[in-house]
Amino acid sequence: AGGVLPDVDEVAARAGALLPEGFPWAEEPDAAQRWMTWATEILPAGATFLPVDHPEWEAVEGTVWGKDTIGFETGNLVFLSRSEDAAVVGRCLRNGEGTVRVLEGLLAATRSERGKIAPFRVRLHKNRPQYIAEDGGSASTLGYYVPREQVSRFFVPDADVSDPLGRQLHEVLSHELTHQYIAERWIGAADTVPRQEGYWIVEGFARFIDDQITELGRRGGPKLDDPTVPSVETMVALAEEQGWHPFEDLVDWTQTDFIRLPNHELMASVRLRTTLGVRSLSPVGMFYDQGGALVFFLMHHRGAEGRAQLIEYMREYYEEGATQQGWEQLGFATAQELETAFLEFLTELAE
């Protein structure tokens, strides 16, 4: 109504009568207009403002989150923000809630008995200095999940601040919430950080999810089957020369091996078919995209059996520890057989 009749006082008056509990600007002269702006952004996520007596406020009392902060709750998130940008916060809430709902649909049936059904705690800083000042942050990315605290932290980037993997805030948020979901709700072991062979599944699965979540609105459904996402298209562009990490290495690398990969050297530069511009990848970036595309391949092009093997492989990684020569757990006799099947899949996409 405000869009159709922007100058009609009755619209604002009716909106003002609907101010929700916990609305931070309820006493301001422009409260009704503010609520219309916020409602447009947060209601699609099923979000409400945190009431003043919500336990989260007591939990953050005496910290940087105890003042100049607004709070929200969705079906799956408790979200604190030091930013008052409704468009940014709304996008985060929608993508965050959407990410958890998609993960529930995909993984709930195989959830560990240790997993708990509780909202995920997410914090958004207004800018990078705030983010760094809290606890040092993770200076090389827009956000990160802290297992020991069971919280994910992010910040709103300025125009000149970018993620090293070329992701936007909402993509990083979906990526880290995937880690958080697996640790807290799926496996229920947020205090452990696996370091055995097979670390590719940790970042590859999260990359797969953040890629697909970004395209859900355009594709029209939570099928997670868009082959035009950056990770898959990058591998399609590299298929002819196979300019990626050897699969024998990738599948069996540990987290320590991953940490040792250079992040400031150019490994490949590709032009994607459905995206403007050129995508440049360091060995770290290649690890993420190759892992994400490999998850897509195993999830959608190996049938129900291949998908079940992938989920079981990931469960064993977190709960019991993956074994060397992980391609065997994924249904392939050798790393070369896996790479050949992956290459055939990419060739079909390129046609």
C-alpha positions as CSV (number, residue, x, y, z in Angstrom):
1,A,0.0,0.0,0.0
2,G,2.9,2.4,0.8
3,G,4.3,1.8,-2.7
4,V,1.0,2.4,-4.5
5,L,-0.1,5.3,-2.3
6,P,3.1,6.8,-0.9
7,D,1.6,10.2,0.1
8,V,-1.6,8.9,1.7
9,D,-1.5,9.5,5.5
10,E,-3.9,6.7,6.2
11,V,-1.4,4.1,5.0
12,A,1.2,5.2,7.6
13,A,-1.5,5.4,10.2
14,R,-2.6,1.8,9.6
15,A,1.0,0.6,9.6
16,G,1.7,2.5,12.8
17,A,-1.1,0.5,14.5
18,L,0.8,-2.7,13.6
19,L,4.1,-2.0,15.2
20,P,5.5,-5.3,16.6
21,E,6.7,-6.0,20.1
22,G,10.4,-5.1,20.4
23,F,10.4,-2.6,17.5
24,P,13.4,-0.4,18.5
25,W,12.0,2.9,17.0
26,A,8.4,2.7,18.3
27,E,8.7,6.1,19.9
28,E,10.2,7.9,16.9
29,P,8.0,10.2,14.8
30,D,8.7,8.2,11.7
31,A,8.0,4.8,13.4
32,A,5.3,3.8,10.9
33,Q,7.5,4.5,7.9
34,R,10.4,2.6,9.4
35,W,8.2,-0.4,10.2
36,M,7.0,-0.5,6.6
37,T,10.7,-0.6,5.4
38,W,11.7,-3.3,7.9
39,A,8.6,-5.4,7.4
40,T,9.3,-5.6,3.6
41,E,12.8,-7.0,4.4
42,I,12.3,-9.3,7.4
43,L,8.8,-10.8,7.1
44,P,9.7,-13.0,4.2
45,A,12.1,-14.8,6.6
46,G,9.4,-15.1,9.2
47,A,11.5,-12.8,11.4
48,T,10.4,-10.9,14.5
49,F,12.3,-8.4,16.6
50,L,13.7,-9.8,19.9
51,P,11.6,-8.6,22.9
52,V,13.5,-6.9,25.6
53,D,13.1,-9.9,28.0
54,H,14.6,-12.4,25.5
55,P,17.4,-14.5,27.1
56,E,19.9,-13.5,24.4
57,W,20.0,-9.9,25.7
58,E,21.0,-11.2,29.2
59,A,23.6,-13.4,27.6
60,V,25.3,-10.5,25.8
61,E,25.0,-8.0,28.7
62,G,28.4,-6.3,29.2
63,T,29.7,-7.1,25.7
64,V,29.7,-5.0,22.6
65,W,26.4,-6.6,21.7
66,G,24.7,-5.3,24.8
67,K,24.2,-1.8,23.4
68,D,23.5,-0.2,20.0
69,T,22.3,-3.5,18.8
70,I,19.0,-4.7,17.3
71,G,17.9,-8.3,17.6
72,F,15.8,-10.7,15.5
73,E,14.5,-14.2,15.7
74,T,13.4,-16.5,12.9
75,G,12.4,-20.2,13.1
76,N,16.1,-21.2,13.1
77,L,18.1,-18.1,14.0
78,V,18.8,-15.6,16.8
79,F,20.3,-12.8,15.0
80,L,22.0,-9.7,16.5
81,S,23.0,-6.8,14.3
82,R,24.9,-3.6,14.9
83,S,23.9,-2.5,11.5
84,E,20.6,-0.8,11.0
85,D,20.5,-1.2,7.2
86,A,17.2,-3.0,6.7
87,A,18.1,-4.2,3.2
88,V,21.4,-5.8,4.4
89,V,19.9,-7.3,7.5
90,G,16.8,-8.6,5.7
91,R,18.9,-10.3,3.0
92,C,21.0,-12.0,5.7
93,L,17.9,-13.2,7.5
94,R,16.3,-14.5,4.4
95,N,19.4,-16.3,3.2
96,G,20.2,-17.6,6.7
97,E,16.8,-19.0,7.4
98,G,16.6,-20.4,3.8
99,T,20.0,-22.1,4.3
100,V,18.9,-23.9,7.5
101,R,15.6,-25.0,6.0
102,V,17.4,-26.4,2.9
103,L,19.9,-28.3,5.2
104,E,17.0,-29.6,7.2
105,G,15.4,-31.0,4.1
106,L,18.6,-32.6,3.0
107,L,20.2,-33.9,6.2
108,A,17.5,-34.2,8.9
109,A,16.9,-37.9,8.2
110,T,20.5,-38.7,8.9
111,R,20.9,-36.5,12.0
112,S,23.0,-37.8,14.9
113,E,21.3,-38.3,18.2
114,R,23.7,-35.8,19.7
115,G,22.4,-33.0,17.5
116,K,20.1,-30.5,19.2
117,I,17.2,-28.6,17.8
118,A,18.1,-25.0,18.9
119,P,18.3,-21.7,17.1
120,F,21.7,-20.7,15.6
121,R,23.3,-17.6,17.1
122,V,24.5,-15.2,14.4
123,R,26.1,-11.7,14.9
124,L,26.5,-9.0,12.3
125,H,28.9,-6.1,12.8
126,K,28.3,-2.7,11.1
127,N,31.8,-2.6,9.6
128,R,35.1,-4.3,9.5
129,P,36.8,-2.3,12.3
130,Q,34.0,-3.4,14.7
131,Y,34.4,-7.0,13.6
132,I,38.2,-7.0,14.1
133,A,37.9,-5.2,17.4
134,E,35.7,-7.8,19.0
135,D,38.2,-10.6,19.1
136,G,40.5,-10.2,16.1
137,G,38.0,-11.7,13.8
138,S,39.0,-13.6,10.7
139,A,40.7,-10.8,8.8
140,S,40.8,-12.6,5.5
141,T,37.1,-13.2,5.1
142,L,33.7,-11.5,5.7
143,G,32.7,-13.9,8.4
144,Y,33.4,-17.1,10.2
145,Y,31.9,-19.7,12.6
146,V,33.4,-20.1,16.1
147,P,32.7,-23.7,17.2
148,R,33.8,-23.2,20.8
149,E,31.3,-20.3,21.2
150,Q,28.6,-21.8,18.9
151,V,28.2,-18.4,17.1
152,S,28.9,-17.1,13.6
153,R,30.2,-13.6,13.2
154,F,30.1,-11.4,10.1
155,F,30.4,-7.7,9.1
156,V,28.9,-5.5,6.4
157,P,31.7,-4.8,3.9
158,D,32.4,-1.4,2.4
159,A,32.6,-1.1,-1.4
160,D,36.4,-1.5,-1.3
161,V,36.3,-4.6,0.9
162,S,36.0,-8.0,-0.7
163,D,36.1,-11.7,0.2
164,P,39.2,-13.5,-1.2
165,L,37.0,-16.1,-2.9
166,G,34.9,-13.4,-4.6
167,R,31.8,-14.1,-2.4
168,Q,29.3,-11.5,-1.1
169,L,28.2,-11.3,2.5
170,H,25.1,-13.4,2.0
171,E,27.1,-16.2,0.4
172,V,29.6,-16.2,3.2
173,L,26.8,-16.3,5.7
174,S,25.2,-19.3,4.0
175,H,28.6,-21.0,3.9
176,E,29.4,-20.5,7.6
177,L,25.9,-21.4,8.7
178,T,26.4,-24.7,6.9
179,H,29.4,-25.4,9.1
180,Q,27.3,-24.3,12.1
181,Y,24.4,-26.5,11.2
182,I,26.6,-29.6,10.7
183,A,28.5,-29.0,13.9
184,E,25.6,-28.2,16.2
185,R,22.4,-29.8,14.8
186,W,23.5,-32.6,12.4
187,I,26.5,-34.1,14.3
188,G,26.2,-32.3,17.7
189,A,29.9,-32.0,18.2
190,A,30.6,-28.3,17.9
191,D,33.8,-28.5,20.1
192,T,35.7,-30.7,17.6
193,V,37.6,-29.7,14.5
194,P,38.4,-32.8,12.3
195,R,41.9,-33.0,11.0
196,Q,42.0,-36.3,9.2
197,E,42.1,-37.1,5.5
198,G,39.1,-35.9,3.5
199,Y,38.9,-32.2,4.6
200,W,37.6,-31.4,1.1
201,I,34.1,-32.5,2.2
202,V,34.0,-29.8,4.9
203,E,34.6,-26.8,2.6
204,G,33.3,-28.5,-0.6
205,F,29.8,-29.2,0.9
206,A,29.6,-25.7,2.4
207,R,30.7,-24.2,-1.0
208,F,28.0,-26.3,-2.7
209,I,25.3,-25.0,-0.4
210,D,26.4,-21.3,-0.6
211,D,26.4,-21.5,-4.4
212,Q,23.0,-23.1,-4.6
213,I,21.3,-20.9,-1.9
214,T,22.2,-17.8,-3.9
215,E,20.2,-19.1,-6.9
216,L,17.1,-20.5,-5.2
217,G,15.0,-17.5,-5.9
218,R,15.9,-17.6,-9.6
219,R,15.4,-21.3,-10.0
220,G,12.2,-21.5,-8.1
221,G,12.6,-24.3,-5.6
222,P,15.1,-25.9,-3.2
223,K,16.4,-28.6,-5.5
224,L,20.0,-27.5,-5.2
225,D,20.5,-28.6,-8.9
226,D,21.6,-25.4,-10.7
227,P,24.6,-26.3,-12.9
228,T,25.4,-22.7,-13.7
229,V,26.7,-21.7,-10.2
230,P,30.3,-20.5,-10.2
231,S,32.0,-23.6,-8.7
232,V,30.5,-25.9,-11.4
233,E,31.1,-23.5,-14.3
234,T,34.7,-22.9,-13.2
235,M,35.3,-26.6,-13.4
236,V,33.6,-26.8,-16.8
237,A,35.9,-24.1,-18.1
238,L,39.0,-25.9,-16.7
239,A,37.9,-29.4,-17.9
240,E,39.8,-29.4,-21.2
241,E,43.2,-28.9,-19.6
242,Q,42.1,-30.4,-16.2
243,G,43.8,-27.4,-14.5
244,W,42.8,-28.4,-11.0
245,H,44.2,-30.1,-8.0
246,P,45.0,-33.8,-8.6
247,F,42.0,-35.8,-7.3
248,E,44.4,-38.2,-5.5
249,D,45.6,-35.3,-3.5
250,L,42.3,-33.4,-3.1
251,V,40.3,-36.3,-1.7
252,D,42.9,-37.3,0.9
253,W,44.2,-33.9,2.0
254,T,43.9,-33.0,5.7
255,Q,42.9,-29.7,7.1
256,T,46.6,-29.1,7.7
257,D,47.3,-29.7,4.0
258,F,44.6,-27.2,3.1
259,I,46.0,-24.5,5.4
260,R,49.3,-24.8,3.7
261,L,47.9,-24.0,0.3
262,P,48.9,-20.6,-1.1
263,N,46.1,-18.0,-1.1
264,H,47.8,-15.2,-3.1
265,E,49.2,-17.1,-6.1
266,L,47.2,-17.4,-9.4
267,M,46.5,-21.0,-10.2
268,A,43.9,-20.4,-12.9
269,S,41.9,-17.7,-14.6
270,V,38.6,-18.6,-16.4
271,R,35.7,-16.8,-18.0
272,L,32.3,-18.3,-17.0
273,R,29.6,-18.9,-19.6
274,T,26.7,-17.4,-17.7
275,T,28.5,-14.8,-15.6
276,L,30.2,-11.5,-16.7
277,G,33.8,-11.1,-16.0
278,V,36.8,-13.3,-15.4
279,R,37.2,-15.6,-12.3
280,S,40.7,-15.8,-10.9
281,L,41.5,-18.6,-8.5
282,S,44.4,-19.2,-6.1
283,P,45.1,-22.8,-5.0
284,V,42.8,-22.1,-2.0
285,G,40.0,-20.8,-4.3
286,M,40.5,-23.9,-6.5
287,F,40.1,-26.1,-3.4
288,Y,36.8,-24.6,-2.6
289,D,35.4,-24.6,-6.1
290,Q,36.7,-28.0,-7.0
291,G,35.2,-29.4,-3.8
292,G,31.9,-27.7,-4.4
293,A,31.6,-29.0,-7.9
294,L,32.6,-32.5,-6.8
295,V,29.8,-32.4,-4.2
296,F,27.3,-31.3,-7.0
297,F,28.5,-34.2,-9.2
298,L,28.1,-36.8,-6.5
299,M,24.8,-35.3,-5.3
300,H,23.0,-35.1,-8.7
301,H,24.8,-37.4,-11.2
302,R,25.3,-40.6,-9.3
303,G,21.7,-41.5,-8.6
304,A,20.2,-42.2,-5.2
305,E,23.0,-44.5,-4.4
306,G,25.7,-41.9,-5.1
307,R,23.9,-39.3,-3.0
308,A,23.6,-41.8,-0.1
309,Q,27.3,-42.6,-0.3
310,L,28.2,-38.9,-0.2
311,I,26.1,-38.2,2.9
312,E,27.4,-41.3,4.6
313,Y,31.0,-40.3,3.7
314,M,30.4,-36.9,5.2
315,R,28.8,-38.4,8.4
316,E,31.7,-40.8,8.8
317,Y,34.2,-37.9,8.4
318,Y,32.7,-36.0,11.3
319,E,31.7,-38.8,13.6
320,E,34.4,-41.5,13.0
321,G,37.1,-40.1,10.7
322,A,37.4,-40.7,7.0
323,T,40.0,-43.2,5.8
324,Q,42.7,-42.8,3.2
325,Q,41.8,-43.4,-0.4
326,G,38.4,-41.8,0.3
327,W,37.3,-42.3,-3.3
328,E,36.5,-45.9,-2.4
329,Q,33.9,-44.8,0.1
330,L,32.4,-42.7,-2.6
331,G,32.0,-45.7,-4.9
332,F,35.2,-45.5,-7.1
333,A,38.0,-48.0,-7.3
334,T,40.7,-45.4,-7.9
335,A,41.2,-41.7,-7.8
336,Q,41.6,-41.8,-11.6
337,E,38.2,-43.5,-12.0
338,L,36.6,-40.7,-9.9
339,E,38.4,-38.0,-12.0
340,T,37.3,-39.6,-15.3
341,A,33.7,-39.8,-14.2
342,F,33.8,-36.2,-13.1
343,L,35.4,-35.1,-16.4
344,E,32.6,-36.9,-18.3
345,F,30.0,-35.1,-16.3
346,L,31.7,-31.7,-17.0
347,T,31.9,-32.6,-20.7
348,E,28.1,-33.2,-20.8
349,L,27.5,-29.8,-19.2
350,A,29.7,-28.1,-21.8
351,E,27.7,-29.5,-24.7
